[in-house]
Amino acid sequence: MYRLPIPIAGALISALLVQQSALAEITQPDNEFIIEAYGGSSTRGAMAVRENGKLHAIYIKDNEIALINNWLADKYGSGIRVVNKGASSAQAMDLLNPKYFYKKNKSWREEMQTSPAKIILLNFATNDARHYHFRDIEQNYQVSPEKYTQVMTQLITIAREEGKQVILQEPHPICGRAEKWNVAPYVTKLDALAKAEAVPLAHQYQRILQMPAWQSLMSPDCIHPSEQLYRIKAEETFAVLVKQFNRELAAAGDKTRQHTEQVAKR
């Protein structure tokens, strides 16, 4: 087997190490503008499909958060990233304490202290309403609309105290048998909270309800969105992000481009 002379091999290794170091420097989290999205299964990207007469859930690639990620990259460059931290079936209480579907998390305070995110997206209400309707969870975790206001206020307050900006997202409407969960009072409370705390709000509930035959935009379980509705929801959330944080996002994109160019010249 032919072996490279030691000086040449050493030079190649050194060059490779420099290249790897430069690549790592480009992709370091410190050079990214991070947005974290928390919520239930619709944040994670669940959709119901019917196969052989039976419904089951899948997670789709082009969910709301993935689409927003793509659009932010197209508009501002690769320096902005939305991290999907959705947990199926989670309600807001799970995130605050943490328990159940966010049981692997630290407390919300600790999560926010260590999070690299600049912006936090919060999308809770559907599972809160579901558990409250069925009373199928321990009493302290049965969240009435009034208690939902208290929990969401704590999530917002703690995130802000730890230097994060917050965007609230209304849930989409649900249909069929799930209508009895009665999500509407939670939306009313969320809208009032957004106004009282001056938090940007992505309007989804009434906006979708007003669309002709909106139920046709749902997947077959009448709980989760179809791919088309995920896109409709993503358009609204993306518009709120751009309207509220265009300056910060543009600056982050410029910073990443400049950094990448500087590293490439070395």
Backbone as CSV, one residue per row, in Angstrom:
resi,resn,N_x,N_y,N_z,CA_x,CA_y,CA_z,C_x,C_y,C_z
1,MET,0.852,-1.209,0.000,0.000,0.000,0.000,0.877,1.245,0.000
2,TYR,0.562,2.188,-0.866,1.332,3.425,-0.936,0.956,4.322,0.221
3,ARG,1.962,4.892,0.879,1.729,5.807,2.000,2.231,7.202,1.634
4,LEU,1.447,8.225,1.989,1.878,9.592,1.759,3.081,9.905,2.624
5,PRO,4.031,10.667,2.109,5.122,11.135,2.964,4.556,11.883,4.154
6,ILE,5.204,11.746,5.290,4.687,12.327,6.535,4.399,13.820,6.424
7,PRO,5.272,14.655,5.834,4.969,16.092,5.745,3.691,16.373,4.958
8,ILE,3.507,15.610,3.829,2.316,15.832,3.017,1.073,15.377,3.758
9,ALA,1.157,14.200,4.405,0.015,13.690,5.165,-0.356,14.655,6.279
10,GLY,0.674,15.189,6.942,0.418,16.140,8.023,-0.253,17.395,7.518
11,ALA,0.181,17.867,6.352,-0.417,19.072,5.775,-1.878,18.842,5.415
12,LEU,-2.161,17.646,4.855,-3.550,17.328,4.499,-4.428,17.245,5.731
13,ILE,-3.906,16.629,6.796,-4.666,16.519,8.038,-4.935,17.904,8.615
14,SER,-3.909,18.757,8.592,-4.074,20.115,9.108,-5.120,20.878,8.316
15,ALA,-5.075,20.728,6.987,-6.050,21.420,6.141,-7.457,20.927,6.431
16,LEU,-7.588,19.604,6.628,-8.897,19.035,6.928,-9.427,19.549,8.260
17,LEU,-8.541,19.626,9.251,-8.951,20.125,10.560,-9.400,21.581,10.489
18,VAL,-8.687,22.376,9.698,-9.062,23.785,9.525,-10.433,23.878,8.863
19,GLN,-10.638,23.041,7.826,-11.923,23.050,7.122,-13.054,22.656,8.054
20,GLN,-12.827,21.596,8.864,-13.851,21.155,9.802,-14.134,22.221,10.839
21,SER,-13.080,22.886,11.289,-13.257,23.948,12.281,-14.077,25.098,11.720
22,ALA,-13.779,25.453,10.459,-14.525,26.536,9.817,-15.979,26.168,9.654
23,LEU,-16.233,24.894,9.270,-17.610,24.449,9.106,-18.348,24.487,10.431
24,ALA,-17.690,24.034,11.488,-18.312,24.053,12.813,-18.623,25.471,13.237
25,GLU,-17.711,26.395,12.899,-17.915,27.791,13.276,-19.132,28.375,12.570
26,ILE,-19.349,27.973,11.308,-20.490,28.468,10.549,-21.793,27.979,11.155
27,THR,-21.789,26.712,11.624,-23.035,26.098,12.068,-23.208,26.138,13.581
28,GLN,-22.375,26.839,14.296,-22.530,26.945,15.736,-23.882,27.551,16.082
29,PRO,-24.537,27.024,17.137,-25.809,27.610,17.556,-25.720,29.095,17.862
30,ASP,-24.541,29.563,18.319,-24.373,30.980,18.641,-24.594,31.866,17.422
31,ASN,-24.429,31.298,16.241,-24.587,32.091,15.028,-25.995,31.994,14.457
32,GLU,-26.904,31.338,15.188,-28.265,31.175,14.710,-29.244,31.977,15.556
33,PHE,-30.333,32.374,14.919,-31.453,33.009,15.605,-32.479,31.904,15.811
34,ILE,-32.644,31.468,17.058,-33.481,30.309,17.351,-34.870,30.745,17.795
35,ILE,-35.870,30.074,17.244,-37.260,30.196,17.667,-37.694,28.808,18.122
36,GLU,-38.344,28.716,19.278,-38.821,27.425,19.762,-40.348,27.414,19.782
37,ALA,-40.934,26.334,19.272,-42.388,26.205,19.187,-42.864,25.106,20.126
38,TYR,-43.737,25.460,21.057,-44.295,24.517,22.021,-45.799,24.392,21.798
39,GLY,-46.314,23.187,21.944,-47.739,22.958,21.791,-48.027,21.471,21.761
40,GLY,-49.222,21.115,21.310,-49.622,19.718,21.254,-49.331,19.081,19.913
41,SER,-50.204,18.162,19.513,-49.942,17.372,18.310,-49.972,18.202,17.030
42,SER,-50.754,19.284,17.009,-50.776,20.102,15.793,-49.494,20.904,15.638
43,THR,-48.834,21.205,16.746,-47.507,21.819,16.657,-46.501,20.799,16.138
44,ARG,-46.599,19.591,16.644,-45.675,18.551,16.208,-45.897,18.160,14.749
45,GLY,-47.148,18.288,14.271,-47.419,18.008,12.867,-48.210,16.742,12.613
46,ALA,-49.137,16.407,13.539,-49.930,15.192,13.380,-51.069,15.400,12.395
47,MET,-51.396,14.346,11.686,-52.542,14.344,10.781,-53.154,12.953,10.798
48,ALA,-54.475,12.880,10.815,-55.148,11.586,10.786,-55.312,11.114,9.346
49,VAL,-55.108,9.824,9.129,-55.347,9.219,7.813,-56.196,7.964,8.017
50,ARG,-56.971,7.636,7.004,-57.818,6.444,7.071,-57.228,5.363,6.165
51,GLU,-56.933,4.244,6.751,-56.388,3.108,5.999,-57.128,1.845,6.414
52,ASN,-57.617,1.112,5.422,-58.388,-0.114,5.681,-59.547,0.137,6.637
53,GLY,-60.172,1.306,6.471,-61.337,1.628,7.273,-61.036,2.094,8.684
54,LYS,-59.753,2.223,9.023,-59.381,2.629,10.374,-58.566,3.922,10.341
55,LEU,-58.773,4.761,11.351,-58.018,6.002,11.473,-56.772,5.789,12.312
56,HIS,-55.690,6.392,11.868,-54.500,6.441,12.716,-53.730,7.710,12.385
57,ALA,-52.878,8.107,13.297,-52.156,9.376,13.156,-50.800,9.163,12.505
58,ILE,-50.411,10.121,11.687,-49.066,10.179,11.136,-48.520,11.578,11.404
59,TYR,-47.229,11.742,11.249,-46.609,13.068,11.373,-46.082,13.457,9.999
60,ILE,-46.568,14.588,9.517,-46.246,14.964,8.144,-45.023,15.877,8.095
61,LYS,-44.325,15.802,6.988,-43.115,16.598,6.793,-43.432,18.084,6.676
62,ASP,-44.451,18.413,5.883,-44.788,19.818,5.648,-45.825,20.300,6.660
63,ASN,-45.460,20.214,7.929,-46.333,20.729,8.978,-46.128,22.242,9.133
64,GLU,-46.879,22.855,10.027,-46.811,24.313,10.174,-45.403,24.802,10.484
65,ILE,-44.754,24.173,11.441,-43.433,24.641,11.869,-42.394,24.434,10.771
66,ALA,-42.468,23.315,10.066,-41.523,23.057,8.972,-41.681,24.077,7.853
67,LEU,-42.919,24.404,7.526,-43.163,25.399,6.480,-42.623,26.763,6.885
68,ILE,-42.865,27.154,8.136,-42.348,28.435,8.624,-40.825,28.456,8.544
69,ASN,-40.209,27.353,8.899,-38.750,27.239,8.799,-38.281,27.514,7.377
70,ASN,-38.937,26.878,6.415,-38.552,27.045,5.015,-38.725,28.490,4.554
71,TRP,-39.832,29.095,4.925,-40.125,30.467,4.486,-39.178,31.475,5.132
72,LEU,-38.822,31.247,6.385,-37.856,32.138,7.043,-36.494,32.049,6.367
73,ALA,-36.096,30.829,6.011,-34.812,30.648,5.318,-34.835,31.329,3.957
74,ASP,-35.956,31.221,3.246,-36.069,31.863,1.931,-35.990,33.387,2.048
75,LYS,-36.579,33.935,3.083,-36.655,35.393,3.221,-35.403,35.984,3.863
76,TYR,-34.867,35.306,4.857,-33.778,35.898,5.636,-32.451,35.135,5.553
77,GLY,-32.463,33.959,4.974,-31.244,33.164,4.929,-31.266,32.061,5.976
78,SER,-30.174,31.315,6.027,-30.126,30.097,6.843,-29.858,30.349,8.318
79,GLY,-29.725,31.584,8.718,-29.360,31.860,10.106,-30.507,31.801,11.086
80,ILE,-31.755,31.605,10.611,-32.912,31.534,11.497,-33.447,30.112,11.476
81,ARG,-33.742,29.573,12.656,-34.214,28.193,12.735,-35.319,28.085,13.772
82,VAL,-36.422,27.429,13.393,-37.508,27.156,14.325,-37.380,25.714,14.798
83,VAL,-37.257,25.530,16.089,-37.122,24.196,16.683,-38.505,23.735,17.136
84,ASN,-38.957,22.619,16.605,-40.281,22.093,16.942,-40.203,21.294,18.241
85,LYS,-40.779,21.834,19.302,-40.818,21.170,20.601,-42.236,20.748,20.976
86,GLY,-43.071,20.557,19.951,-44.424,20.093,20.193,-44.442,18.694,20.775
87,ALA,-45.417,18.430,21.646,-45.578,17.118,22.276,-47.047,16.716,22.159
88,SER,-47.303,15.641,21.449,-48.677,15.220,21.211,-49.427,15.019,22.523
89,SER,-50.662,15.521,22.562,-51.583,15.430,23.699,-51.254,16.376,24.840
90,ALA,-50.212,17.192,24.705,-49.791,18.066,25.803,-50.756,19.227,25.988
91,GLN,-50.951,19.602,27.231,-51.652,20.830,27.557,-50.671,21.777,28.248
92,ALA,-51.071,23.018,28.428,-50.161,24.046,28.932,-49.596,23.699,30.301
93,MET,-50.399,23.066,31.150,-49.941,22.695,32.487,-48.743,21.757,32.448
94,ASP,-48.708,20.876,31.448,-47.595,19.937,31.322,-46.274,20.667,31.147
95,LEU,-46.321,21.760,30.405,-45.112,22.522,30.117,-44.665,23.329,31.328
96,LEU,-45.618,23.842,32.071,-45.290,24.721,33.187,-44.587,23.977,34.310
97,ASN,-44.989,22.759,34.608,-44.567,22.137,35.872,-43.264,21.328,35.927
98,PRO,-42.882,20.475,35.106,-43.485,19.811,33.969,-44.003,18.423,34.382
99,LYS,-44.877,17.861,33.552,-45.454,16.561,33.856,-46.061,15.981,32.595
100,TYR,-46.478,14.735,32.688,-47.136,14.049,31.586,-46.349,14.172,30.283
101,PHE,-46.862,14.903,29.316,-46.252,14.857,27.984,-45.031,15.763,27.848
102,TYR,-44.745,16.549,28.869,-43.475,17.285,28.939,-42.698,16.854,30.175
103,LYS,-42.868,15.627,30.593,-42.243,15.152,31.829,-40.716,15.059,31.726
104,LYS,-40.188,15.020,30.525,-38.738,14.965,30.361,-38.099,16.348,30.444
105,ASN,-38.915,17.379,30.450,-38.402,18.745,30.566,-38.008,19.067,31.998
106,LYS,-37.255,20.133,32.138,-37.045,20.739,33.449,-38.217,21.688,33.692
107,SER,-38.211,22.368,34.817,-39.265,23.356,35.046,-39.213,24.397,33.938
108,TRP,-40.318,25.086,33.717,-40.366,26.097,32.655,-39.322,27.183,32.891
109,ARG,-39.115,27.536,34.134,-38.086,28.529,34.462,-36.720,28.038,34.021
110,GLU,-36.398,26.802,34.350,-35.087,26.254,33.981,-34.952,26.097,32.474
111,GLU,-36.044,25.690,31.813,-36.011,25.568,30.361,-35.689,26.914,29.708
112,MET,-36.319,27.961,30.201,-36.113,29.282,29.623,-34.729,29.849,29.967
113,GLN,-34.211,29.487,31.113,-32.872,29.953,31.494,-31.793,29.369,30.595
114,THR,-31.981,28.155,30.140,-30.962,27.475,29.328,-31.263,27.482,27.837
115,SER,-32.460,27.916,27.456,-32.847,27.907,26.053,-32.074,28.963,25.261
116,PRO,-31.612,28.606,24.040,-30.943,29.581,23.179,-31.935,30.433,22.384
117,ALA,-33.227,30.180,22.547,-34.233,30.836,21.711,-34.367,32.312,22.022
118,LYS,-34.635,33.066,20.971,-34.969,34.483,21.106,-36.495,34.676,21.164
119,ILE,-37.228,33.788,20.480,-38.684,33.879,20.408,-39.281,32.526,20.783
120,ILE,-40.364,32.557,21.558,-41.084,31.358,21.959,-42.495,31.409,21.378
121,LEU,-42.889,30.361,20.651,-44.253,30.211,20.164,-45.012,29.282,21.105
122,LEU,-46.191,29.690,21.549,-47.012,28.880,22.451,-48.362,28.607,21.810
123,ASN,-48.703,27.326,21.654,-49.946,26.930,20.997,-50.652,25.866,21.846
124,PHE,-51.428,26.312,22.812,-52.152,25.408,23.700,-53.611,25.838,23.817
125,ALA,-54.488,24.895,23.971,-55.904,25.111,24.296,-56.703,23.845,24.024
126,THR,-56.455,23.173,22.894,-57.280,22.035,22.505,-57.228,20.913,23.537
127,ASN,-56.044,20.510,23.949,-55.934,19.433,24.924,-56.368,19.872,26.315
128,ASP,-56.171,21.157,26.619,-56.664,21.695,27.887,-58.180,21.539,27.946
129,ALA,-58.851,21.905,26.842,-60.305,21.785,26.772,-60.740,20.319,26.815
130,ARG,-59.997,19.460,26.143,-60.342,18.032,26.102,-60.303,17.403,27.491
131,HIS,-59.203,17.612,28.198,-59.088,17.029,29.539,-60.118,17.613,30.501
132,TYR,-60.391,18.897,30.346,-61.375,19.526,31.238,-62.772,18.976,30.958
133,HIS,-63.067,18.706,29.702,-64.375,18.155,29.344,-64.556,16.738,29.889
134,PHE,-63.563,15.891,29.692,-63.689,14.486,30.078,-63.334,14.231,31.547
135,ARG,-62.659,15.194,32.180,-62.192,15.004,33.571,-61.395,13.698,33.674
136,ASP,-60.540,13.472,32.681,-59.807,12.208,32.596,-58.359,12.343,33.061
137,ILE,-58.111,13.342,33.876,-56.773,13.583,34.391,-56.930,14.080,35.815
138,GLU,-55.869,13.991,36.601,-55.990,14.393,38.010,-56.513,15.822,38.130
139,GLN,-57.195,16.073,39.242,-57.958,17.319,39.368,-57.102,18.567,39.188
140,ASN,-55.892,18.555,39.715,-55.024,19.732,39.601,-54.637,20.034,38.155
141,TYR,-54.802,19.054,37.277,-54.447,19.232,35.871,-55.673,19.372,34.976
142,GLN,-56.830,19.545,35.590,-58.041,19.855,34.837,-58.132,21.372,34.725
143,VAL,-57.911,21.867,33.527,-57.708,23.300,33.328,-58.971,23.941,32.747
144,SER,-59.687,24.671,33.577,-60.831,25.452,33.117,-60.332,26.628,32.292
145,PRO,-61.210,27.305,31.550,-60.769,28.497,30.818,-60.123,29.534,31.727
146,GLU,-60.642,29.686,32.940,-60.060,30.660,33.877,-58.658,30.227,34.313
147,LYS,-58.513,28.942,34.602,-57.197,28.445,35.008,-56.227,28.479,33.830
148,TYR,-56.734,28.264,32.642,-55.910,28.346,31.433,-55.269,29.729,31.320
149,THR,-56.033,30.767,31.629,-55.486,32.126,31.623,-54.322,32.238,32.601
150,GLN,-54.482,31.671,33.777,-53.427,31.736,34.792,-52.165,31.003,34.336
151,VAL,-52.354,29.811,33.777,-51.206,29.014,33.332,-50.477,29.707,32.186
152,MET,-51.211,30.185,31.190,-50.591,30.854,30.060,-49.895,32.140,30.494
153,THR,-50.478,32.839,31.462,-49.837,34.058,31.980,-48.487,33.726,32.590
154,GLN,-48.423,32.630,33.337,-47.149,32.228,33.943,-46.121,31.853,32.880
155,LEU,-46.548,31.130,31.852,-45.624,30.765,30.769,-45.057,32.013,30.093
156,ILE,-45.929,32.975,29.827,-45.496,34.218,29.184,-44.549,34.992,30.089
157,THR,-44.943,35.158,31.336,-44.167,35.972,32.281,-42.773,35.411,32.482
158,ILE,-42.686,34.108,32.692,-41.382,33.483,32.931,-40.499,33.585,31.688
159,ALA,-41.076,33.330,30.526,-40.294,33.437,29.290,-39.749,34.845,29.113
160,ARG,-40.574,35.837,29.372,-40.131,37.227,29.235,-39.068,37.573,30.270
161,GLU,-39.238,37.101,31.481,-38.247,37.392,32.526,-36.881,36.809,32.181
162,GLU,-36.887,35.748,31.385,-35.626,35.124,30.974,-35.163,35.623,29.608
163,GLY,-35.716,36.771,29.181,-35.211,37.442,27.986,-35.785,36.981,26.670
164,LYS,-36.917,36.262,26.698,-37.515,35.771,25.456,-38.682,36.664,25.026
165,GLN,-38.867,36.755,23.718,-40.083,37.314,23.151,-41.081,36.171,22.980
166,VAL,-42.370,36.468,23.064,-43.393,35.422,22.994,-44.416,35.751,21.914
167,ILE,-44.830,34.729,21.185,-45.977,34.817,20.276,-46.980,33.751,20.695
168,LEU,-48.234,34.135,20.837,-49.300,33.186,21.132,-49.979,32.771,19.834
169,GLN,-50.395,31.522,19.782,-51.095,31.002,18.606,-52.457,30.460,19.032
170,GLU,-53.496,30.972,18.421,-54.812,30.379,18.662,-54.842,28.959,18.114
171,PRO,-55.638,28.075,18.719,-55.848,26.764,18.107,-56.770,26.895,16.905
172,HIS,-56.723,25.925,16.020,-57.706,25.863,14.948,-59.003,25.273,15.510
173,PRO,-60.139,25.539,14.861,-61.388,24.921,15.320,-61.384,23.422,15.060
174,ILE,-62.201,22.705,15.786,-62.352,21.265,15.599,-63.832,20.972,15.349
175,CYS,-64.111,19.799,14.818,-65.485,19.519,14.390,-65.893,18.111,14.808
176,GLY,-67.064,17.693,14.357,-67.545,16.355,14.687,-67.772,16.195,16.174
177,ARG,-67.504,15.017,16.669,-67.731,14.722,18.089,-66.825,15.540,18.995
178,ALA,-65.702,15.994,18.466,-64.764,16.775,19.281,-65.273,18.175,19.590
179,GLU,-66.291,18.624,18.883,-66.838,19.962,19.144,-67.277,20.119,20.599
180,LYS,-67.717,19.026,21.208,-68.210,19.099,22.587,-67.102,19.422,23.589
181,TRP,-65.845,19.376,23.159,-64.764,19.779,24.057,-64.856,21.267,24.378
182,ASN,-65.488,22.026,23.488,-65.762,23.449,23.713,-64.481,24.268,23.853
183,VAL,-63.767,24.370,22.772,-62.500,25.110,22.745,-62.722,26.626,22.753
184,ALA,-63.862,27.067,22.277,-64.100,28.503,22.084,-63.813,29.360,23.320
185,PRO,-64.261,28.984,24.543,-63.955,29.835,25.700,-62.461,30.002,25.954
186,TYR,-61.675,29.004,25.600,-60.226,29.091,25.768,-59.641,30.099,24.771
187,VAL,-60.192,30.112,23.573,-59.744,31.084,22.574,-60.064,32.495,23.039
188,THR,-61.256,32.684,23.587,-61.646,34.000,24.110,-60.682,34.457,25.194
189,LYS,-60.335,33.556,26.096,-59.394,33.891,27.177,-58.006,34.205,26.608
190,LEU,-57.587,33.441,25.620,-56.268,33.659,25.024,-56.204,35.011,24.338
191,ASP,-57.242,35.365,23.610,-57.275,36.645,22.918,-57.228,37.805,23.913
192,ALA,-57.981,37.672,25.016,-57.983,38.717,26.041,-56.613,38.826,26.700
193,LEU,-55.966,37.684,26.925,-54.636,37.678,27.538,-53.612,38.329,26.615
194,ALA,-53.672,38.010,25.332,-52.737,38.613,24.366,-52.865,40.127,24.369
195,LYS,-54.091,40.600,24.446,-54.332,42.044,24.461,-53.836,42.667,25.761
196,ALA,-54.134,42.021,26.897,-53.748,42.565,28.196,-52.235,42.602,28.377
197,GLU,-51.552,41.591,27.859,-50.099,41.480,28.037,-49.318,42.007,26.838
198,ALA,-50.029,42.517,25.837,-49.390,43.035,24.615,-48.476,41.988,23.981
199,VAL,-49.031,40.792,23.821,-48.295,39.698,23.201,-48.823,39.502,21.775
200,PRO,-47.960,39.421,20.775,-48.428,39.151,19.410,-49.227,37.845,19.353
201,LEU,-50.270,37.850,18.540,-51.185,36.707,18.476,-51.406,36.288,17.032
202,ALA,-51.242,34.998,16.769,-51.571,34.438,15.456,-53.027,34.006,15.486
203,HIS,-53.864,34.704,14.748,-55.299,34.428,14.739,-55.579,33.224,13.836
204,GLN,-56.177,32.202,14.405,-56.503,31.008,13.633,-57.975,30.626,13.768
205,TYR,-58.521,30.703,14.960,-59.812,30.089,15.262,-60.956,30.700,14.440
206,GLN,-61.277,31.958,14.681,-62.389,32.584,13.963,-62.085,32.724,12.475
207,ARG,-60.840,32.965,12.155,-60.438,33.134,10.748,-60.756,31.876,9.950
208,ILE,-60.460,30.712,10.527,-60.728,29.448,9.840,-62.218,29.129,9.863
209,LEU,-62.876,29.416,10.983,-64.320,29.183,11.064,-65.087,29.915,9.969
210,GLN,-64.585,31.057,9.555,-65.266,31.876,8.558,-65.003,31.424,7.120
211,MET,-64.108,30.458,6.955,-63.834,29.938,5.612,-64.963,29.009,5.180
212,PRO,-65.419,29.108,3.930,-66.489,28.216,3.455,-66.078,26.748,3.586
213,ALA,-66.988,25.953,4.141,-66.756,24.503,4.285,-65.409,24.206,4.938
214,TRP,-65.125,24.925,6.015,-63.813,24.776,6.655,-63.563,23.354,7.141
215,GLN,-64.649,22.618,7.424,-64.467,21.246,7.908,-63.743,20.371,6.888
216,SER,-63.873,20.735,5.613,-63.195,19.969,4.563,-61.682,20.146,4.613
217,LEU,-61.224,21.129,5.376,-59.787,21.364,5.532,-59.186,20.537,6.663
218,MET,-60.042,19.811,7.376,-59.564,18.981,8.476,-59.224,17.585,7.968
219,SER,-58.342,16.888,8.684,-58.118,15.483,8.364,-59.297,14.663,8.902
220,PRO,-59.414,13.379,8.579,-60.640,12.627,8.835,-61.099,12.533,10.288
221,ASP,-60.216,12.766,11.251,-60.664,12.703,12.649,-61.350,13.980,13.100
222,CYS,-61.335,15.001,12.262,-61.962,16.299,12.558,-61.288,17.012,13.733
223,ILE,-60.084,16.588,14.060,-59.314,17.194,15.159,-58.027,17.812,14.632
224,HIS,-57.348,17.094,13.756,-56.069,17.558,13.234,-56.233,18.157,11.839
225,PRO,-55.402,19.126,11.488,-55.490,19.746,10.159,-55.078,18.797,9.049
226,SER,-55.541,19.094,7.857,-55.007,18.482,6.645,-53.722,19.225,6.274
227,GLU,-53.033,18.738,5.259,-51.830,19.439,4.796,-52.174,20.849,4.338
228,GLN,-53.328,20.998,3.699,-53.748,22.326,3.223,-53.963,23.278,4.391
229,LEU,-54.589,22.795,5.454,-54.851,23.662,6.602,-53.560,23.982,7.355
230,TYR,-52.638,23.041,7.409,-51.342,23.346,8.022,-50.675,24.513,7.291
231,ARG,-50.789,24.525,5.979,-50.202,25.621,5.206,-50.914,26.940,5.511
232,ILE,-52.241,26.894,5.611,-53.015,28.092,5.929,-52.622,28.634,7.305
233,LYS,-52.464,27.739,8.259,-52.049,28.158,9.604,-50.628,28.732,9.577
234,ALA,-49.748,28.085,8.837,-48.357,28.544,8.761,-48.268,29.941,8.167
235,GLU,-49.099,30.233,7.183,-49.087,31.557,6.554,-49.400,32.647,7.567
236,GLU,-50.360,32.383,8.447,-50.727,33.374,9.464,-49.605,33.566,10.490
237,THR,-49.060,32.474,11.005,-47.995,32.579,11.999,-46.751,33.232,11.406
238,PHE,-46.431,32.870,10.172,-45.290,33.483,9.491,-45.497,34.987,9.333
239,ALA,-46.710,35.381,8.967,-47.006,36.813,8.805,-46.828,37.568,10.114
240,VAL,-47.231,36.958,11.225,-47.051,37.601,12.534,-45.570,37.723,12.869
241,LEU,-44.804,36.679,12.624,-43.363,36.729,12.863,-42.706,37.857,12.083
242,VAL,-43.026,37.947,10.817,-42.417,38.972,9.964,-42.854,40.367,10.399
243,LYS,-44.127,40.534,10.675,-44.633,41.848,11.075,-44.013,42.323,12.381
244,GLN,-43.899,41.427,13.346,-43.452,41.819,14.685,-41.932,41.843,14.826
245,PHE,-41.233,40.990,14.074,-39.806,40.817,14.324,-38.959,40.908,13.064
246,ASN,-39.443,41.613,12.053,-38.709,41.692,10.792,-37.302,42.245,10.987
247,ARG,-37.165,43.289,11.799,-35.851,43.914,11.995,-34.863,42.928,12.608
248,GLU,-35.299,42.219,13.657,-34.412,41.264,14.326,-34.064,40.095,13.411
249,LEU,-35.047,39.611,12.668,-34.810,38.484,11.773,-33.885,38.868,10.620
250,ALA,-34.100,40.055,10.064,-33.238,40.525,8.979,-31.805,40.723,9.469
251,ALA,-31.653,41.269,10.668,-30.317,41.476,11.234,-29.620,40.147,11.463
252,ALA,-30.373,39.157,11.941,-29.788,37.830,12.163,-29.361,37.195,10.848
253,GLY,-30.187,37.363,9.818,-29.819,36.837,8.512,-28.580,37.495,7.954
254,ASP,-28.473,38.816,8.093,-27.297,39.543,7.626,-26.052,39.111,8.390
255,LYS,-26.200,38.932,9.678,-25.061,38.537,10.519,-24.527,37.172,10.093
256,THR,-25.433,36.254,9.831,-25.019,34.917,9.428,-24.322,34.948,8.067
257,ARG,-24.876,35.724,7.127,-24.249,35.821,5.805,-22.855,36.428,5.895
258,GLN,-22.720,37.483,6.693,-21.414,38.123,6.843,-20.408,37.174,7.486
259,HIS,-20.874,36.461,8.485,-19.990,35.513,9.174,-19.533,34.411,8.225
260,THR,-20.461,33.909,7.430,-20.132,32.843,6.483,-19.123,33.319,5.445
261,GLU,-19.309,34.543,4.963,-18.385,35.110,3.980,-16.994,35.306,4.576
262,GLN,-16.945,35.760,5.832,-15.649,35.969,6.497,-14.909,34.657,6.662
263,VAL,-15.629,33.615,7.078,-15.002,32.322,7.267,-14.509,31.762,5.930
264,ALA,-15.296,31.958,4.872,-14.935,31.428,3.548,-13.661,32.087,3.006
265,LYS,-13.367,33.317,3.418,-12.199,34.039,2.941,-10.918,33.629,3.667
266,ARG,-11.062,32.931,4.771,-9.867,32.581,5.552,-9.044,31.504,4.855
